[in-house]
């Protein structure tokens, strides 16, 4: 059960997830700094 090569859609999905996580971290950090 191995993946020979990453599909383009999976790479795109991974990039989207990383961007969302970074945005959430920045927002949470800004909220904590504001408190």
LOKEMAR-519478 format. One record per atom (N, C-alpha, C, CB): atom name; residue in one letter; x, y, z. Coordinates in steps of 0.05 Angstrom, whole numbers. Glycine has a CB too. Example, Ala and Ser with C-alpha at 12.3 -4.5 7.8 and 13.67 -1.06 7.14 Angstrom:
residues 2
["N", "A", [264, -114, 156]]
["CA", "A", [246, -90, 156]]
["C", "A", [264, -66, 156]]
["CB", "A", [226, -89, 181]]
["N", "S", [257, -45, 142]]
["CA", "S", [273, -21, 143]]
["C", "S", [258, 1, 157]]
["CB", "S", [282, -12, 114]]
This chain:
residues 35
["N", "X", [17, -24, 0]]
["CA", "X", [0, 0, 0]]
["C", "X", [18, 25, 0]]
["CB", "X", [-19, 0, 25]]
["N", "X", [33, 28, -21]]
["CA", "X", [50, 52, -23]]
["C", "X", [41, 71, -45]]
["CB", "X", [79, 43, -28]]
["N", "X", [48, 96, -41]]
["CA", "X", [40, 116, -62]]
["C", "X", [65, 120, -80]]
["CB", "X", [31, 143, -48]]
["N", "X", [63, 112, -105]]
["CA", "X", [86, 115, -123]]
["C", "X", [94, 144, -128]]
["CB", "X", [80, 102, -150]]
["N", "X", [73, 161, -132]]
["CA", "X", [79, 190, -136]]
["C", "X", [55, 206, -126]]
["CB", "X", [85, 196, -165]]
["N", "X", [61, 229, -115]]
["CA", "X", [39, 246, -105]]
["C", "X", [23, 258, -128]]
["CB", "X", [50, 269, -88]]
["N", "X", [-4, 254, -127]]
["CA", "X", [-21, 267, -147]]
["C", "X", [-20, 297, -143]]
["CB", "X", [-50, 257, -145]]
["N", "X", [-25, 312, -164]]
["CA", "X", [-24, 341, -163]]
["C", "X", [-45, 351, -143]]
["CB", "X", [-29, 354, -191]]
["N", "X", [-69, 339, -143]]
["CA", "X", [-91, 348, -126]]
["C", "X", [-83, 345, -96]]
["CB", "X", [-117, 332, -131]]
["N", "X", [-68, 323, -90]]
["CA", "X", [-60, 319, -62]]
["C", "X", [-40, 340, -53]]
["CB", "X", [-48, 290, -59]]
["N", "X", [-21, 347, -72]]
["CA", "X", [-2, 368, -65]]
["C", "X", [-16, 394, -61]]
["CB", "X", [19, 371, -88]]
["N", "X", [-36, 400, -78]]
["CA", "X", [-51, 425, -76]]
["C", "X", [-66, 426, -49]]
["CB", "X", [-71, 428, -99]]
["N", "X", [-78, 403, -42]]
["CA", "X", [-93, 401, -17]]
["C", "X", [-74, 405, 7]]
["CB", "X", [-107, 373, -14]]
["N", "X", [-50, 394, 6]]
["CA", "X", [-31, 397, 27]]
["C", "X", [-23, 426, 30]]
["CB", "X", [-6, 380, 22]]
["N", "X", [-19, 440, 8]]
["CA", "X", [-11, 468, 9]]
["C", "X", [-34, 485, 21]]
["CB", "X", [-5, 479, -20]]
["N", "X", [-59, 478, 14]]
["CA", "X", [-82, 493, 25]]
["C", "X", [-83, 489, 55]]
["CB", "X", [-108, 483, 11]]
["N", "X", [-79, 464, 64]]
["CA", "X", [-80, 458, 93]]
["C", "X", [-58, 473, 108]]
["CB", "X", [-77, 428, 98]]
["N", "X", [-34, 474, 96]]
["CA", "X", [-12, 489, 109]]
["C", "X", [-18, 518, 111]]
["CB", "X", [14, 485, 93]]
["N", "X", [-29, 530, 90]]
["CA", "X", [-36, 558, 90]]
["C", "X", [-58, 564, 111]]
["CB", "X", [-47, 567, 62]]
["N", "X", [-78, 547, 113]]
["CA", "X", [-99, 550, 133]]
["C", "X", [-88, 549, 161]]
["CB", "X", [-121, 529, 129]]
["N", "X", [-70, 530, 166]]
["CA", "X", [-58, 528, 192]]
["C", "X", [-42, 553, 199]]
["CB", "X", [-40, 503, 194]]
["N", "X", [-27, 563, 180]]
["CA", "X", [-11, 587, 185]]
["C", "X", [-29, 611, 191]]
["CB", "X", [7, 594, 160]]
["N", "X", [-51, 614, 176]]
["CA", "X", [-70, 636, 181]]
["C", "X", [-82, 633, 209]]
["CB", "X", [-92, 636, 160]]
["N", "X", [-90, 609, 217]]
["CA", "X", [-101, 605, 243]]
["C", "X", [-81, 612, 265]]
["CB", "X", [-111, 576, 247]]
["N", "X", [-56, 603, 261]]
["CA", "X", [-35, 609, 281]]
["C", "X", [-31, 639, 284]]
["CB", "X", [-8, 595, 273]]
["N", "X", [-31, 653, 261]]
["CA", "X", [-27, 682, 262]]
["C", "X", [-50, 696, 276]]
["CB", "X", [-24, 694, 233]]
["N", "X", [-75, 687, 270]]
["CA", "X", [-99, 699, 283]]
["C", "X", [-98, 694, 313]]
["CB", "X", [-124, 688, 270]]
["N", "X", [-93, 669, 321]]
["CA", "X", [-92, 662, 349]]
["C", "X", [-70, 678, 363]]
["CB", "X", [-88, 632, 353]]
["N", "X", [-47, 680, 350]]
["CA", "X", [-25, 695, 362]]
["C", "X", [-33, 725, 366]]
["CB", "X", [0, 693, 344]]
["N", "X", [-46, 736, 346]]
["CA", "X", [-54, 764, 348]]
["C", "X", [-75, 768, 371]]
["CB", "X", [-67, 774, 321]]
["N", "X", [-93, 748, 374]]
["CA", "X", [-113, 750, 395]]
["C", "X", [-99, 748, 422]]
["CB", "X", [-134, 728, 392]]
["N", "X", [-80, 730, 425]]
["CA", "X", [-66, 726, 450]]
["C", "X", [-50, 751, 457]]
["CB", "X", [-48, 701, 450]]
["N", "X", [-37, 764, 437]]
["CA", "X", [-22, 788, 441]]
["C", "X", [-40, 811, 449]]
["CB", "X", [-6, 796, 416]]
["N", "X", [-65, 810, 439]]
["CA", "X", [-84, 831, 445]]
["C", "X", [-95, 829, 474]]
["CB", "X", [-107, 831, 426]]
["N", "X", [-94, 805, 485]]
["CA", "X", [-106, 801, 512]]
["C", "X", [-86, 810, 533]]
["CB", "X", [-112, 772, 516]]
